[in-house]
């Protein structure tokens, strides 16, 4: 009989614990605030690298349909000024040959939900996703035939 009572007490204790934890989570959810990003959320130096492909046709790079696919790689850091402008310092290769090297101006938008866009002057366009504290970004190219995504981390002011 004691064994049965002990199991019953353990079961009740487990149910109460789960109920209390679920209640605490529900309450915490009620007090959370939606992300509130602004242009100033992106400010400082962000370091990244990426690999991708060019899959013809690629209008951005004037590669016609029928050309073979190419492998791309990039190492870079981006400076965001906190006002919708910035500069990318990048070495970009296509099939192992440097295709771009040096600083290039950029512009970006950032919505309150921490999503936005980034445009490299005379270059690719990206959808961006930003950590609410600005500590990192994730981006994906939105140009036809340019298949690349990257994750960047803030490394400096």
Phi and psi in degrees as a GROMACS rama.xvg file:
@    title "Ramachandran Plot"
@    xaxis  label "Phi"
@    yaxis  label "Psi"
@TYPE xy
-62.211  -39.2048  UNK-2
-60.9121  -42.9893  UNK-3
-63.8456  -41.2421  UNK-4
-65.0759  -37.632  UNK-5
-66.0681  -43.1106  UNK-6
-64.3555  -40.5212  UNK-7
-62.1816  -43.901  UNK-8
-64.4875  -40.0611  UNK-9
-63.6848  -43.4118  UNK-10
-62.2016  -45.1322  UNK-11
-63.8351  -41.9464  UNK-12
-61.4154  -41.5675  UNK-13
-64.3856  -45.7503  UNK-14
-62.3241  -43.0574  UNK-15
-64.3948  -40.4039  UNK-16
-62.4548  -46.3261  UNK-17
-63.177  -41.7917  UNK-18
-62.7314  -42.1897  UNK-19
-67.4191  -41.1659  UNK-20
-64.282  -43.0511  UNK-21
-63.6805  -38.8014  UNK-22
-64.8283  -40.0746  UNK-23
-65.1549  -40.9198  UNK-24
-65.1801  -41.1709  UNK-25
-63.704  -40.404  UNK-26
-66.3796  -42.876  UNK-27
-60.7686  -38.7642  UNK-28
-63.0523  -32.4536  UNK-29
-70.0153  -25.1613  UNK-30
-97.7741  -8.40695  UNK-31
-66.7821  148.288  UNK-32
-109.296  148.898  UNK-33
-64.5051  150.402  UNK-34
-55.4691  143.765  UNK-35
-132.514  78.3972  UNK-36
-86.1347  150.734  UNK-37
-133.835  174.473  UNK-38
-54.5142  -34.4961  UNK-39
-69.266  -15.1882  UNK-40
-59.9665  -36.042  UNK-41
-94.4481  102.702  UNK-42
-151.454  124.811  UNK-43
122.672  -166.405  UNK-44
-100.883  131.592  UNK-45
-122.261  130.484  UNK-46
-104.888  139.038  UNK-47
-159.636  170.899  UNK-48
-153.389  159.371  UNK-49
-159.286  158.893  UNK-50
-128.585  150.676  UNK-51
-163.714  -160.297  UNK-52
-142.794  151.599  UNK-53
-106.559  120.629  UNK-54
-118.499  102.341  UNK-55
-58.3808  148.374  UNK-56
-77.529  147.564  UNK-57
-128.297  86.2525  UNK-58
-54.5753  -37.1605  UNK-59
-55.978  -36.4538  UNK-60
-109.278  13.4887  UNK-61
55.0721  39.9038  UNK-62
-100.331  119.09  UNK-63
-78.3678  162.633  UNK-64
-59.2981  146.154  UNK-65
94.099  -18.3868  UNK-66
-71.5739  153.526  UNK-67
-72.2492  152.598  UNK-68
-62.501  154.96  UNK-69
-127.952  149.758  UNK-70
-94.2905  136.811  UNK-71
-120.66  156.033  UNK-72
-149.09  150.858  UNK-73
-148.774  141.745  UNK-74
-123.283  138.016  UNK-75
-163.706  166.086  UNK-76
-136.311  148.527  UNK-77
-115.638  138.511  UNK-78
-107.536  122.722  UNK-79
-106.686  130.988  UNK-80
-90.7236  -4.16526  UNK-81
80.9966  9.02657  UNK-82
-132.175  14.5123  UNK-83
94.1896  3.79784  UNK-84
-124.894  162.707  UNK-85
-174.12  -170.092  UNK-86
-144.148  133.928  UNK-87
-101.488  131.163  UNK-88
-108.394  108.165  UNK-89
-139.607  144.564  UNK-90
-113.489  119.747  UNK-91
-118.667  126.099  UNK-92
-117.049  149.333  UNK-93
-124.162  120.016  UNK-94
51.3595  38.075  UNK-95
82.2892  1.96799  UNK-96
-108.508  131.156  UNK-97
-62.3498  122.902  UNK-98
-106.843  -24.1189  UNK-99
-152.293  141.252  UNK-100
-154.591  120.803  UNK-101
128.391  -178.752  UNK-102
-77.7007  141.935  UNK-103
-139.467  130.784  UNK-104
-64.1939  148.585  UNK-105
-134.366  161.803  UNK-106
-131.165  155.022  UNK-107
-148.133  156.329  UNK-108
-118.905  155.49  UNK-109
-148.482  120.96  UNK-110
-84.4231  164.025  UNK-111
-62.2932  -23.619  UNK-112
-85.4673  10.9795  UNK-113
71.7802  20.6773  UNK-114
-107.854  154.807  UNK-115
-171.924  -160.616  UNK-116
-134.735  155.996  UNK-117
-136.351  135.622  UNK-118
-125.448  126.068  UNK-119
-88.3594  128.158  UNK-120
-54.6643  126.537  UNK-121
56.5378  29.4362  UNK-122
-144.922  -154.922  UNK-123
-71.96  165.031  UNK-124
-118.605  146.474  UNK-125
-137.031  147.69  UNK-126
-89.5172  135.478  UNK-127
-121.052  151.981  UNK-128
-132.902  122.817  UNK-129
-117.063  136.849  UNK-130
-61.4269  141.131  UNK-131
-57.7433  -28.7792  UNK-132
-92.6397  3.79763  UNK-133
77.0385  9.19998  UNK-134
-74.1575  -14.9484  UNK-135
-166.507  165.843  UNK-136
-136.369  159.61  UNK-137
-130.453  138.693  UNK-138
-141.196  154.584  UNK-139
-141.263  136.198  UNK-140
-67.4532  142.963  UNK-141
-114.942  10.9091  UNK-142
-89.724  140.203  UNK-143
-56.2472  129.024  UNK-144
81.5284  -5.89782  UNK-145
-106.843  98.0265  UNK-146
-99.4888  101.778  UNK-147
-156.475  145.365  UNK-148
-141.316  158.468  UNK-149
-152.428  158.517  UNK-150
-123.811  129.89  UNK-151
-118.794  150.479  UNK-152
-125.2  134.156  UNK-153
-67.6754  129.044  UNK-154
-122.943  -6.51301  UNK-155
-163.336  167.142  UNK-156
